[in-house]
């Protein structure tokens, strides 16, 4: 019996890791082909900008309803189905004949990505509970690896002049097959349990992964106001981090090129450093969180992110700025996985419902943060505008105790699995 549980958890861990990798591959599969798609459709910068809003709108709408959908069909079925739909959306994306078709394809892609995001994170929480130790940071690291691999493949396809429809159709077929075949080991609906209300939640605060807790096989009756406020706080933490992530992606190269006068090649080093450091931080994050607990790790990482980016901007030198962007990525690396894990373990709230609420707020920062920074830069300059993420990650230091529920409870039946590496 114990051997069967170990094998089931092992298969689930491999399957959910693959789901995160595929999600990253889906997100970045088409990014390198954007210039060819824009040129083929003859779109202006403004028209392309309008079209690109399709994916964010789809994500925001889907995330709003993801908790109900996962509650109805389960996180396993939702992860696989949404992922296959997302893979299929690459085909009309590559074949788009006008801006309307492009927007439709991006809406479909965004909605399925958002739905898959919530469902696979709910699966990640369930696997964490089974192992009785943090795993979420490594899963998000797998996602980051997927985005990097997809970006490299897309760049190579563009360099080799592979037609966009052929590239995206082939990617769709491969990724759909990976999901259908590789994710069958995801846990069944019994994994979507609702954490019981903890009569003494403070006892778990700042605790490492061995702190006790319980789970219920069914939904708890109602959601306590304290749980609602906890989810709101977790959403704000996610928003504070995602504003910075979006700023690094959209503004770091512009800052290095236009404000500090670097060459075109060097201008991209800020985001590359941030992305690589974030990936490394996530791959190592589970052991750090298990060793010290989620709250101290979040506080320390946020301080590193705030100080490094602030000092890098104040120095006004390209090398210092690149170092600041890189250390910022390292500092916020575990914020998203720890926050999602905490949302999935809020007492009395189904994992998918908690994650969907937190994700919905967090994505506002990722999608809305960069434009706001642009408006601020118009008035006071980009250097001061990039100080906004400094202040926001500093706020995480104060809000970090809300992530105490990310201290994964150890169930007695899961202890043998916790010693098994897959």
Phi and psi in degrees as a GROMACS rama.xvg file:
@    title "Ramachandran Plot"
@    xaxis  label "Phi"
@    yaxis  label "Psi"
@TYPE xy
-63.5866  -39.1936  UNK-2
-61.8728  -40.2047  UNK-3
-62.5409  -41.1558  UNK-4
-64.1468  -41.5884  UNK-5
-61.9673  -45.044  UNK-6
-64.4311  -41.2886  UNK-7
-62.7724  -45.6072  UNK-8
-65.4568  -37.3975  UNK-9
-62.3815  -45.7834  UNK-10
-63.6326  -38.8403  UNK-11
-65.4296  -39.2324  UNK-12
-65.305  -42.6198  UNK-13
-62.6526  -43.4024  UNK-14
-65.9704  -43.7384  UNK-15
-71.841  -31.8539  UNK-16
-62.8153  -43.3629  UNK-17
-61.9128  -39.4565  UNK-18
-59.9292  -42.3961  UNK-19
-65.7444  -41.0463  UNK-20
-60.4744  -47.578  UNK-21
-63.567  -37.7763  UNK-22
-59.581  -43.6048  UNK-23
-63.2672  -40.3364  UNK-24
-62.5753  -40.012  UNK-25
-66.3691  -41.9835  UNK-26
-60.1642  -42.2293  UNK-27
-103.558  0.702187  UNK-28
-58.4131  -34.3393  UNK-29
-107.753  -5.67152  UNK-30
-59.5241  -42.7812  UNK-31
-68.4143  -14.9717  UNK-32
-98.0888  3.24085  UNK-33
-55.3704  -45.4165  UNK-34
-58.7341  -40.3052  UNK-35
-67.7003  -39.6244  UNK-36
-64.5767  -43.7632  UNK-37
-60.6138  -44.3434  UNK-38
-67.0482  -42.14  UNK-39
-62.2075  -38.3285  UNK-40
-87.058  -8.03091  UNK-41
65.3728  38.5327  UNK-42
-89.8881  145.937  UNK-43
-79.3884  170.749  UNK-44
-59.5477  -40.9475  UNK-45
-65.4995  -43.8076  UNK-46
-64.8345  -39.7886  UNK-47
-66.0266  -36.8811  UNK-48
-62.6252  -40.123  UNK-49
-63.9774  -43.4163  UNK-50
-62.3628  -39.2449  UNK-51
-67.7546  -15.3771  UNK-52
-69.7575  -16.2386  UNK-53
-57.1936  -47.4247  UNK-54
-64.1692  -48.8386  UNK-55
-59.4898  -39.728  UNK-56
-64.095  -42.9551  UNK-57
-60.9571  -41.6793  UNK-58
-62.5002  -48.5617  UNK-59
-61.4897  -43.5599  UNK-60
-65.4961  -45.3129  UNK-61
-65.7589  -41.5818  UNK-62
-61.5576  -32.8018  UNK-63
-62.0836  -33.844  UNK-64
-105.977  0.784436  UNK-65
-62.369  -38.4311  UNK-66
-59.9895  -42.4576  UNK-67
-67.8201  -40.9488  UNK-68
-65.4863  -45.2074  UNK-69
-65.637  -36.8795  UNK-70
-62.2585  -31.5891  UNK-71
-81.8873  -43.2715  UNK-72
-109.66  -14.584  UNK-73
93.6333  151.444  UNK-74
-70.7907  -30.4396  UNK-75
-64.5876  -55.1506  UNK-76
-63.1981  -39.0278  UNK-77
-67.5923  -41.5413  UNK-78
-58.1152  -48.9225  UNK-79
-68.4583  -47.8232  UNK-80
-64.3612  -46.7674  UNK-81
-64.0348  -38.6534  UNK-82
-64.071  -41.1105  UNK-83
-66.9097  -40.3746  UNK-84
-61.9392  -41.2615  UNK-85
-63.8015  -43.2101  UNK-86
-60.4955  -42.6594  UNK-87
-63.2174  -29.5831  UNK-88
-67.1695  -17.8109  UNK-89
-65.4051  -28.4378  UNK-90
-66.3257  -55.9305  UNK-91
-64.2996  -24.4631  UNK-92
-64.9747  -43.2384  UNK-93
-73.6787  -24.7679  UNK-94
-98.5803  3.62958  UNK-95
-52.851  130.036  UNK-96
-104.57  -11.8739  UNK-97
-156.002  178.857  UNK-98
-66.3303  -32.4056  UNK-99
-63.4  -43.8692  UNK-100
-65.3908  -36.8995  UNK-101
-65.6984  -44.5841  UNK-102
-63.4618  -41.6488  UNK-103
-60.2951  -46.3645  UNK-104
-62.3294  -39.4632  UNK-105
-72.4307  -35.018  UNK-106
-61.3556  -44.7289  UNK-107
-63.29  -43.3598  UNK-108
-63.6369  -46.4132  UNK-109
-62.7073  -43.4142  UNK-110
-63.5977  -44.5231  UNK-111
-70.5351  -34.7586  UNK-112
-63.2982  -44.6018  UNK-113
-64.0829  -40.9737  UNK-114
-66.7419  -43.5955  UNK-115
-64.401  -36.9576  UNK-116
-58.0746  -50.4547  UNK-117
-64.603  -44.9882  UNK-118
-65.1071  -43.2541  UNK-119
-72.7616  -30.1095  UNK-120
-68.6041  -35.7459  UNK-121
-63.6051  -40.0179  UNK-122
-63.1496  -40.3859  UNK-123
-60.5068  -40.79  UNK-124
-62.7123  -42.3575  UNK-125
-63.6688  -41.3127  UNK-126
-67.4969  -38.8725  UNK-127
-56.5808  -46.184  UNK-128
-60.2502  -40.2125  UNK-129
-64.6017  -40.1575  UNK-130
-79.3187  -24.048  UNK-131
70.6951  25.667  UNK-132
-156.023  160.784  UNK-133
-63.7271  134.814  UNK-134
-133.832  -13.9659  UNK-135
-63.9307  -36.4807  UNK-136
-63.6195  -41.4102  UNK-137
-64.4966  -35.8637  UNK-138
-64.6043  -42.2856  UNK-139
-68.8787  -29.0889  UNK-140
-64.6795  -37.6535  UNK-141
-62.957  -39.2134  UNK-142
-59.4215  -45.9913  UNK-143
-61.0655  -39.6428  UNK-144
-62.4633  -40.8706  UNK-145
-59.662  -42.2897  UNK-146
-65.4284  -39.7327  UNK-147
-66.4813  -42.7403  UNK-148
-63.8265  -44.8955  UNK-149
-63.2388  -39.2127  UNK-150
-63.4456  -41.5577  UNK-151
-66.0048  -43.4569  UNK-152
-63.7316  -43.1782  UNK-153
-63.2046  -41.4007  UNK-154
-64.0126  -40.726  UNK-155
-64.8244  -40.5089  UNK-156
-64.8614  -40.5126  UNK-157
-65.5576  -41.3721  UNK-158
-64.2836  -35.1561  UNK-159
-86.137  5.15197  UNK-160
59.588  33.6668  UNK-161
-68.3811  128.519  UNK-162
-56.1947  140.055  UNK-163
-57.7163  -45.981  UNK-164
-59.8354  -39.9357  UNK-165
-65.8371  -45.6612  UNK-166
-59.7512  -50.555  UNK-167
-73.3972  -31.8059  UNK-168
-67.6638  -43.0535  UNK-169
-62.6553  -42.3108  UNK-170
-61.7841  -41.4498  UNK-171
-60.4164  -44.8395  UNK-172
-64.8431  -44.7074  UNK-173
-65.835  -45.3972  UNK-174
-70.3114  -37.5901  UNK-175
-63.4309  -40.4645  UNK-176
-65.6944  -40.4188  UNK-177
-59.8577  -43.0688  UNK-178
-67.7563  -46.8977  UNK-179
-64.6678  -37.76  UNK-180
-94.561  -39.4836  UNK-181
-85.3533  -16.8792  UNK-182
-105.278  14.0031  UNK-183
-68.0285  -19.6289  UNK-184
-81.5977  2.0071  UNK-185
-58.9633  151.177  UNK-186
-66.3786  149.407  UNK-187
-78.2631  -172.013  UNK-188
-64.4546  -20.9891  UNK-189
-64.2481  -17.3731  UNK-190
-74.1021  -21.2543  UNK-191
-83.6804  52.9217  UNK-192
-80.8544  158.535  UNK-193
-101.74  123.97  UNK-194
-60.559  136.728  UNK-195
-71.2699  156.869  UNK-196
-63.7569  133.509  UNK-197
-95.5371  117.76  UNK-198
-66.4256  -19.1041  UNK-199
-137.179  66.8733  UNK-200
-62.6536  -24.5896  UNK-201
-65.2212  -21.8119  UNK-202
-66.6708  -19.6932  UNK-203
-98.0974  -5.20897  UNK-204
-65.7985  134.316  UNK-205
64.4388  10.6825  UNK-206
-84.9325  151.116  UNK-207
-75.1129  -169.724  UNK-208
-70.9452  -5.91353  UNK-209
-89.5677  5.08899  UNK-210
-68.9037  144.357  UNK-211
-80.1114  153.769  UNK-212
-168.528  177.506  UNK-213
-132.411  166.142  UNK-214
-132.181  151.041  UNK-215
-111.96  148.313  UNK-216
-78.4669  -17.1403  UNK-217
-124.615  177.437  UNK-218
-74.7574  140.732  UNK-219
-75.258  155.055  UNK-220
-81.3949  108.694  UNK-221
76.7268  169.483  UNK-222
-122.316  122.699  UNK-223
-65.3811  148.396  UNK-224
-55.1319  -35.7431  UNK-225
-62.5372  -35.4267  UNK-226
-69.3895  -37.5711  UNK-227
-62.7276  -45.5913  UNK-228
-65.4749  -34.57  UNK-229
-63.1467  -42.9696  UNK-230
-64.7754  -38.9014  UNK-231
-62.0624  -43.9744  UNK-232
-63.262  -41.8888  UNK-233
-63.5318  -38.1973  UNK-234
-62.3016  -40.1465  UNK-235
-64.6299  -39.9607  UNK-236
-59.6029  -46.1298  UNK-237
-60.9986  -42.8394  UNK-238
-60.2895  -44.5819  UNK-239
-59.3893  -39.3517  UNK-240
-74.2425  -43.7735  UNK-241
-68.7258  -29.183  UNK-242
-58.8075  -44.2159  UNK-243
-65.5398  -41.9953  UNK-244
-61.6578  -43.888  UNK-245
-64.4975  -38.1803  UNK-246
-64.9018  -40.7946  UNK-247
-62.964  -40.092  UNK-248
-69.5055  -40.5934  UNK-249
-96.4121  -25.5769  UNK-250
-121.298  -15.268  UNK-251
-63.5882  -43.0625  UNK-252
-66.3023  -39.6495  UNK-253
-64.0813  -41.9549  UNK-254
-61.405  -46.55  UNK-255
-65.9389  -37.8523  UNK-256
-76.9873  -49.9278  UNK-257
-91.7177  -35.4956  UNK-258
-88.2119  -35.0673  UNK-259
-108.166  -3.90559  UNK-260
72.1664  29.6956  UNK-261
-78.3047  166.108  UNK-262
-74.1795  167.052  UNK-263
-58.0472  -38.3335  UNK-264
-67.7365  -43.9554  UNK-265
-72.0205  -22.5082  UNK-266
-63.2266  -28.7574  UNK-267
-82.8851  -6.64999  UNK-268
-66.7121  -28.2588  UNK-269
-62.5547  -48.099  UNK-270
-72.2547  -36.6234  UNK-271
-59.6036  -46.5257  UNK-272
-60.7497  -43.1258  UNK-273
-61.9634  -46.2516  UNK-274
-66.2888  -43.4682  UNK-275
-66.7034  -43.795  UNK-276
-63.6777  -37.8366  UNK-277
-65.6121  -40.5708  UNK-278
-63.3104  -46.6563  UNK-279
-62.6547  -43.0437  UNK-280
-61.7228  -38.2428  UNK-281
-71.7748  -38.1739  UNK-282
-66.1187  -30.6409  UNK-283
-94.8083  -8.00576  UNK-284
-65.6093  -34.2  UNK-285
-60.9986  -43.696  UNK-286
-65.4822  -38.129  UNK-287
-66.8768  -44.1883  UNK-288
-65.3564  -40.3268  UNK-289
-64.518  -32.8358  UNK-290
-77.2813  -42.3175  UNK-291
-113.281  -15.101  UNK-292
95.0751  152.991  UNK-293
-66.2892  -38.3432  UNK-294
-67.6561  -51.6794  UNK-295
-60.4997  -36.7655  UNK-296
-66.3057  -42.3136  UNK-297
-65.5606  -41.518  UNK-298
-63.9512  -46.021  UNK-299
-64.8377  -45.7609  UNK-300
-62.529  -40.1404  UNK-301
-66.8985  -38.5284  UNK-302
-62.637  -43.7814  UNK-303
-59.7013  -45.8924  UNK-304
-61.9888  -45.9869  UNK-305
-66.2306  -47.4599  UNK-306
-66.8503  -43.0648  UNK-307
-67.1196  -43.9548  UNK-308
-68.5108  -41.3755  UNK-309
-60.9739  -45.8397  UNK-310
-68.1945  -36.9787  UNK-311
-63.6513  -40.2912  UNK-312
-69.8099  -38.9377  UNK-313
-66.6259  -32.5283  UNK-314
-67.5117  -33.2554  UNK-315
66.586  27.4931  UNK-316
-124.123  139.93  UNK-317
-55.3986  -44.1951  UNK-318
-63.3318  -41.6986  UNK-319
-66.5838  -37.8404  UNK-320
-65.9957  -44.2916  UNK-321
-61.5398  -42.6333  UNK-322
-62.098  -40.4082  UNK-323
-64.1148  -44.4636  UNK-324
-62.766  -40.498  UNK-325
-64.9108  -49.1716  UNK-326
-68.1038  -27.2507  UNK-327
-61.9217  -45.8261  UNK-328
-60.189  -40.4047  UNK-329
-65.8831  -40.696  UNK-330
-67.1922  -36.1503  UNK-331
-96.6508  5.68711  UNK-332
-54.4261  -42.4917  UNK-333
-94.7357  0.417581  UNK-334
-61.733  -50.6352  UNK-335
-62.8968  -51.3943  UNK-336
-62.2452  -39.405  UNK-337
-66.7785  -40.7071  UNK-338
-66.0767  -43.1814  UNK-339
-65.4975  -39.9221  UNK-340
-62.5726  -42.8239  UNK-341
-62.7977  -41.847  UNK-342
-63.7011  -34.2197  UNK-343
-77.1288  -8.5491  UNK-344
-118.374  17.0823  UNK-345
-67.7462  126.514  UNK-346
-56.0542  131.483  UNK-347
80.3246  2.93546  UNK-348
-120.311  126.217  UNK-349
-56.4189  143.503  UNK-350
-54.9186  -47.8059  UNK-351
-63.7871  -38.2051  UNK-352
-65.2209  -44.3403  UNK-353
-63.7129  -45.0862  UNK-354
-65.1848  -39.6912  UNK-355
-63.927  -39.4969  UNK-356
-65.9817  -44.2928  UNK-357
-68.2487  -41.2714  UNK-358
-63.1037  -40.5966  UNK-359
-58.8105  -43.4433  UNK-360
-70.4685  -43.5821  UNK-361
-61.296  -40.1858  UNK-362
-66.374  -22.8859  UNK-363
-59.8337  -36.9876  UNK-364
-70.3453  -41.1372  UNK-365
-65.7104  -40.0753  UNK-366
-89.621  -36.176  UNK-367
-95.5176  -20.4774  UNK-368
-60.1647  -52.2952  UNK-369
-57.0739  -44.3005  UNK-370
-61.5054  -39.3274  UNK-371
-62.5075  -42.1558  UNK-372
-62.2191  -36.8581  UNK-373
-62.8179  -42.1427  UNK-374
-64.5408  -40.7962  UNK-375
-65.1309  -41.4574  UNK-376
-61.3835  -32.4615  UNK-377
-61.2009  -31.9187  UNK-378
-93.3275  -40.3699  UNK-379
-121.193  0.0133898  UNK-380
97.9606  154.195  UNK-381
-69.7291  -31.5996  UNK-382
-60.2882  -48.1716  UNK-383
-69.9674  -34.4152  UNK-384
-63.75  -37.2334  UNK-385
-73.11  -7.22868  UNK-386
-74.221  -14.7121  UNK-387
-59.3925  -49.3599  UNK-388
-59.6057  -30.1893  UNK-389
-60.6477  -48.8519  UNK-390
-65.7275  -36.6559  UNK-391
-69.9145  -42.6627  UNK-392
-70.6774  -25.9592  UNK-393
-64.5053  -33.4251  UNK-394
-65.4897  -29.2857  UNK-395
-60.6115  -32.2866  UNK-396
-57.2691  -38.7703  UNK-397
-77.986  -32.2381  UNK-398
-91.346  -6.98788  UNK-399
-53.9603  -34.2579  UNK-400
-55.9873  -20.0078  UNK-401
-64.7751  -19.693  UNK-402
-88.0675  10.9571  UNK-403
-60.3649  -27.309  UNK-404
-68.615  -9.99368  UNK-405
-76.1656  -7.31947  UNK-406
-70.3357  100.41  UNK-407
-62.6007  125.647  UNK-408
-69.3028  142.999  UNK-409
-100.902  111.502  UNK-410
-84.0247  138.184  UNK-411
-55.3821  -36.7823  UNK-412
-71.2668  -14.3116  UNK-413
-97.5829  -6.69719  UNK-414
-58.7496  -40.2676  UNK-415
-62.1994  -35.7891  UNK-416
-69.0727  -28.831  UNK-417
-66.4166  -17.2819  UNK-418
-95.5943  2.94198  UNK-419
-103.444  127.631  UNK-420
-97.1346  138.277  UNK-421
